[in-house]
């Protein structure tokens, strides 16, 4: 027998109702995903550009970066960041990392940001590689430096091309935050497990959590599609 009224009961942890408990977890999930995604975009931009530059050193570094963070499971990476890194750095820094306020949150942001940045870098490399070579030559011909060619010519086009796959990667970022419950981050999945342990209402708890994840990702998808239409260049609609 389904007991939906359980969400209106007071939570045993004193955070309000169980509905409020899950909504607090959703807020942590969204905040963590957004922070990690911003980091992933910045790092992915740098690494993706390095992979397309003529510098062999830059390409080797970027390739090694991508292979490192792309081929190690995220669960392993987050454990390395949280448990192993403080033991590898100097003792004072290690103690600072262990005593850092909201350590699970910041660990997840950095671990997830680096993990997703490798995927963003590959998407960007593919987007830059799909552009006609004449665009780069044209920018150079009018006197632009390499940095200016990327900033004003190549990157604006490449990001328009890769917006659909970037949407999928952002959705993966939101879902990957659930792994952070293993290091104590009280995001949506962790709070859902707490609710089912308090109330033994497993189906109700995880049903609502599923709905919250689904609604969040649908809103993200619609938002990204709106951005894609807004930034689309007339006569250059990829996948249309």
Helices and strands as residue ranges (DSSP letters): G 4-8, H 18-50, H 56-71, H 74-79, I 80-84, H 85-88, H 91-98, H 103-129, H 133-141, H 146-149, I 150-154, H 155-161, H 163-176, G 177-183, H 188-199, H 202-231
